[in-house]
């Protein structure tokens, strides 16, 4: 294949380089990264081998802990229970205030992992039932950049009667999302802001997050978290529009407003408590349950 560029009789033929020809498109998120053979996509967790995009981080865990379900945060899904929380590495956004940047944003995070197969993770979850464990949560980094591992593990977990939780930024394309929807019993979805320009600054898309919330809420338990960052996601009118949107999906969706603290590249002071209280009062005009976190 070749393309002709230029004008008139002086047009030249340009032949794609070998590297360009070997790039393979990833379809997991809206970025549609064109990944060279053996290279990595934007998320640093997906690679191309033999012309097929695969999850480089499949089964490679950086974190494994038994957490209270409220820590996800999920307040209206089996409250008082525990859940085995598993994290890998990689993320398809670039929030400068990332609280888990060591595994989400660090290019070397993949070097510090332990391989745990889906069968092994389910067995581990079973062994912890005596300690109040109800299932498996995919969390800490952005789990859906390695959605195949989430899919395979969740399928086994559901067969064993375990609950499955995804804590995600919701930046996933429709096809992989549809694969996951029957397998995930509860979601906590980050809604970073309700302004498209803000999402662009953070490396995401508001419309994609909205779609994920709508689709997940149609079939599963969904709670939403917004980290309230001064000058970024603390506007009153923006919160009013966000709460109205969530109410249009389901007034019973729980909204968690989480307090920002300086992290990673952001050194600005923590969000004032009164700001969160004011936004909570606005959101409660639309939603039945609005909770404050990190207060």
C-alpha positions as CSV (number, residue, x, y, z in Angstrom):
1,X,0.0,0.0,0.0
2,X,1.2,3.5,-0.7
3,X,-0.3,7.0,-0.7
4,X,0.3,9.9,-3.1
5,X,1.0,13.3,-1.6
6,X,1.8,16.7,-3.1
7,X,0.3,18.7,-6.0
8,X,0.2,18.4,-9.7
9,X,2.9,16.5,-11.7
10,X,5.4,16.7,-8.8
11,X,3.4,14.4,-6.6
12,X,5.6,11.9,-4.7
13,X,4.9,8.4,-3.5
14,X,5.4,7.8,0.2
15,X,5.6,4.3,1.5
16,X,4.9,3.6,5.2
17,X,7.9,2.5,7.1
18,X,8.1,-1.1,8.5
19,X,7.3,0.2,12.0
20,X,4.2,2.1,10.8
21,X,2.9,-1.0,8.9
22,X,3.3,-3.2,12.0
23,X,1.3,-1.0,14.3
24,X,-1.8,-2.6,15.7
25,X,-4.8,-0.7,17.0
26,X,-6.0,-1.3,20.5
27,X,-9.8,-1.2,21.0
28,X,-10.0,-1.1,24.8
29,X,-10.4,2.6,25.2
30,X,-11.3,5.6,23.1
31,X,-7.6,6.4,22.5
32,X,-7.3,3.6,20.0
33,X,-3.6,3.5,20.4
34,X,-1.6,2.3,17.4
35,X,0.9,0.1,19.1
36,X,4.1,-1.1,17.4
37,X,5.1,-4.7,17.7
38,X,6.5,-5.2,21.2
39,X,5.7,-1.7,22.2
40,X,3.3,-0.2,24.7
41,X,0.1,1.9,24.5
42,X,-0.5,5.1,26.4
43,X,-1.6,3.1,29.4
44,X,1.7,1.3,29.6
45,X,-0.2,-1.9,30.2
46,X,-1.1,-3.1,26.7
47,X,1.3,-4.4,24.0
48,X,1.2,-5.8,20.5
49,X,2.4,-9.3,19.6
50,X,2.0,-11.0,16.2
51,X,-0.4,-8.2,15.2
52,X,-2.7,-8.8,18.2
53,X,-3.0,-6.4,21.1
54,X,-2.8,-8.1,24.4
55,X,-2.7,-7.1,28.1
56,X,1.0,-6.9,29.0
57,X,-0.1,-6.6,32.7
58,X,-2.3,-9.8,32.6
59,X,-2.2,-11.4,36.1
60,X,0.7,-9.2,37.2
61,X,-0.3,-7.8,40.6
62,X,1.3,-4.9,42.4
63,X,-1.1,-4.9,45.3
64,X,-3.3,-7.4,47.1
65,X,-5.2,-6.6,50.3
66,X,-8.3,-7.5,52.2
67,X,-10.2,-4.2,52.5
68,X,-13.5,-3.0,54.1
69,X,-16.0,-2.6,51.2
70,X,-16.5,1.0,52.3
71,X,-12.9,1.7,51.3
72,X,-13.6,1.2,47.5
73,X,-15.8,3.3,48.3
74,X,-19.1,1.4,48.3
75,X,-21.5,2.3,51.1
76,X,-24.7,0.6,49.9
77,X,-23.3,-2.7,48.7
78,X,-22.9,-5.3,51.5
79,X,-21.9,-2.7,54.1
80,X,-19.7,-4.0,56.9
81,X,-18.2,-6.7,54.7
82,X,-14.6,-7.2,53.5
83,X,-13.4,-7.6,49.9
84,X,-10.1,-8.9,48.5
85,X,-8.7,-6.0,46.5
86,X,-6.3,-6.6,43.6
87,X,-4.3,-4.1,41.7
88,X,-2.0,-4.3,38.7
89,X,-0.4,-1.3,36.9
90,X,-1.2,1.2,34.2
91,X,-3.8,3.8,33.5
92,X,-5.3,5.5,30.4
93,X,-5.7,8.9,32.1
94,X,-3.0,11.3,33.4
95,X,-4.4,13.0,36.5
96,X,-1.6,15.1,38.1
97,X,-3.1,14.4,41.6
98,X,-3.1,10.6,41.2
99,X,-3.1,9.0,44.6
100,X,-1.6,5.7,43.2
101,X,0.8,7.2,40.7
102,X,3.5,4.7,41.7
103,X,1.5,1.9,40.0
104,X,-0.8,3.9,37.7
105,X,1.7,6.3,36.1
106,X,5.2,4.9,36.6
107,X,6.6,3.3,33.5
108,X,8.7,0.9,35.7
109,X,5.7,-0.4,37.8
110,X,5.5,-3.6,35.7
111,X,8.9,-4.7,37.0
112,X,7.6,-5.1,40.6
113,X,4.8,-7.6,40.3
114,X,3.8,-11.1,41.3
115,X,1.9,-13.2,38.8
116,X,-1.5,-14.4,40.1
117,X,-3.7,-16.4,37.7
118,X,-7.5,-16.0,37.7
119,X,-7.8,-19.4,39.3
120,X,-5.3,-18.5,42.1
121,X,-7.0,-15.2,42.8
122,X,-10.4,-16.9,43.1
123,X,-9.0,-19.5,45.4
124,X,-7.4,-16.8,47.5
125,X,-10.8,-15.0,47.7
126,X,-12.5,-18.3,48.8
127,X,-9.9,-18.8,51.6
128,X,-10.7,-15.4,53.1
129,X,-14.4,-16.0,53.4
130,X,-13.9,-16.9,57.0
131,X,-12.7,-13.3,57.5
132,X,-15.8,-11.8,56.0
133,X,-14.6,-11.6,52.4
134,X,-17.5,-11.5,49.9
135,X,-15.5,-11.4,46.6
136,X,-12.9,-9.6,44.6
137,X,-12.4,-5.9,43.8
138,X,-10.3,-4.8,40.8
139,X,-8.8,-1.5,42.0
140,X,-5.8,0.6,42.9
141,X,-4.6,1.2,39.3
142,X,-7.1,1.5,36.4
143,X,-8.1,-2.1,36.2
144,X,-9.9,-2.0,32.8
145,X,-6.7,-1.3,30.8
146,X,-6.2,-5.0,31.6
147,X,-9.9,-5.9,31.1
148,X,-9.2,-9.5,29.9
149,X,-7.8,-10.4,33.4
150,X,-10.9,-8.7,35.0
151,X,-13.2,-10.6,32.6
152,X,-11.5,-14.0,33.1
153,X,-11.3,-13.7,36.9
154,X,-14.8,-12.3,37.3
155,X,-16.3,-15.1,35.3
156,X,-14.7,-17.7,37.6
157,X,-15.6,-15.7,40.7
158,X,-19.3,-15.5,39.7
159,X,-19.4,-19.3,39.2
160,X,-18.2,-19.7,42.7
161,X,-20.8,-17.2,44.1
162,X,-18.3,-14.4,44.8
163,X,-19.2,-10.8,44.3
164,X,-17.1,-8.8,41.8
165,X,-16.3,-5.1,42.0
166,X,-14.7,-2.7,39.5
167,X,-13.2,0.6,40.7
168,X,-12.6,2.5,37.5
169,X,-12.4,5.8,35.7
170,X,-14.9,4.4,33.2
171,X,-12.8,5.2,30.1
172,X,-13.6,2.0,28.2
173,X,-15.1,1.3,24.8
174,X,-18.5,-0.2,24.4
175,X,-17.4,-3.7,23.2
176,X,-15.2,-4.6,26.2
177,X,-17.7,-2.9,28.5
178,X,-20.5,-5.1,27.2
179,X,-18.3,-8.2,28.0
180,X,-17.8,-7.1,31.5
181,X,-21.4,-5.9,32.4
182,X,-22.8,-9.4,33.1
183,X,-19.8,-10.3,35.3
184,X,-19.4,-7.3,37.6
185,X,-21.9,-7.0,40.4
186,X,-20.9,-3.6,41.7
187,X,-19.0,-0.5,40.3
188,X,-17.5,2.6,41.7
189,X,-16.9,4.9,38.8
190,X,-14.8,8.0,39.0
191,X,-16.5,11.1,37.6
192,X,-13.6,13.5,37.6
193,X,-15.5,16.5,36.6
194,X,-18.6,17.5,34.7
195,X,-16.8,19.7,32.2
196,X,-15.3,18.3,28.9
197,X,-12.4,20.7,28.9
198,X,-11.4,19.5,32.4
199,X,-11.5,15.9,31.2
200,X,-9.3,16.7,28.3
201,X,-6.7,18.2,30.7
202,X,-6.8,14.9,32.7
203,X,-6.5,12.8,29.6
204,X,-10.0,11.5,29.5
205,X,-13.5,12.1,27.9
206,X,-16.6,13.1,29.8
207,X,-19.0,11.5,27.3
208,X,-17.2,8.1,27.8
209,X,-17.5,8.3,31.6
210,X,-21.2,9.2,31.3
211,X,-21.9,6.3,29.0
212,X,-20.1,3.8,31.3
213,X,-22.2,5.0,34.3
214,X,-25.4,4.8,32.3
215,X,-24.7,1.3,31.0
216,X,-23.4,-0.1,34.3
217,X,-26.3,1.4,36.3
218,X,-28.8,-0.4,34.0
219,X,-27.6,-3.8,35.1
220,X,-25.5,-3.5,38.3
221,X,-25.1,-1.6,41.6
222,X,-23.3,1.7,40.8
223,X,-21.8,4.3,43.1
224,X,-19.9,7.4,41.8
225,X,-16.9,9.2,43.2
226,X,-15.9,12.8,42.4
227,X,-12.6,14.0,43.9
228,X,-13.2,17.7,44.6
229,X,-10.1,19.6,43.5
230,X,-9.9,23.4,44.0
231,X,-10.2,25.2,40.7
232,X,-10.8,22.0,38.8
233,X,-14.0,20.3,40.1
234,X,-15.3,22.5,42.8
235,X,-17.7,24.7,40.9
236,X,-21.3,24.9,42.2
237,X,-23.0,25.0,38.8
238,X,-20.9,22.1,37.6
239,X,-21.9,20.1,40.7
240,X,-25.5,20.9,40.0
241,X,-25.2,19.6,36.4
242,X,-23.4,16.5,37.6
243,X,-26.0,15.7,40.2
244,X,-28.8,16.3,37.8
245,X,-27.2,13.9,35.3
246,X,-26.8,11.1,37.9
247,X,-30.4,11.6,39.1
248,X,-31.6,11.2,35.5
249,X,-29.9,7.8,35.5
250,X,-31.1,6.8,39.0
251,X,-31.8,9.0,42.0
252,X,-30.5,6.2,44.2
253,X,-27.0,6.3,42.9
254,X,-24.7,7.1,45.8
255,X,-22.4,10.0,45.1
256,X,-19.1,10.2,47.1
257,X,-17.5,13.6,47.2
258,X,-13.9,13.1,48.2
259,X,-11.6,15.7,49.6
260,X,-8.4,16.4,47.6
261,X,-5.0,16.4,49.3
262,X,-1.7,17.3,47.7
263,X,-0.4,14.3,45.8
264,X,2.2,13.6,43.1
265,X,2.5,16.7,40.9
266,X,-0.1,18.7,42.7
267,X,1.1,20.7,45.7
268,X,-1.9,23.0,46.1
269,X,-3.5,23.0,49.6
270,X,-6.3,20.5,50.4
271,X,-9.8,21.3,49.5
272,X,-11.6,23.4,52.2
273,X,-14.1,21.3,54.2
274,X,-16.7,24.0,53.7
275,X,-16.4,23.6,49.9
276,X,-17.3,19.9,50.2
277,X,-20.2,20.6,52.5
278,X,-21.6,23.2,50.1
279,X,-21.4,20.9,47.1
280,X,-22.9,18.1,49.2
281,X,-25.9,20.3,49.9
282,X,-26.3,21.1,46.2
283,X,-26.1,17.4,45.1
284,X,-28.6,16.4,47.7
285,X,-31.2,18.5,45.9
286,X,-31.1,15.8,43.2
287,X,-29.8,12.6,44.8
288,X,-30.9,10.6,47.9
289,X,-27.4,9.8,49.2
290,X,-24.4,12.1,49.0
291,X,-21.4,11.2,51.2
292,X,-18.2,13.1,52.1
293,X,-14.8,11.2,52.0
294,X,-11.3,12.0,53.3
295,X,-12.8,14.7,55.7
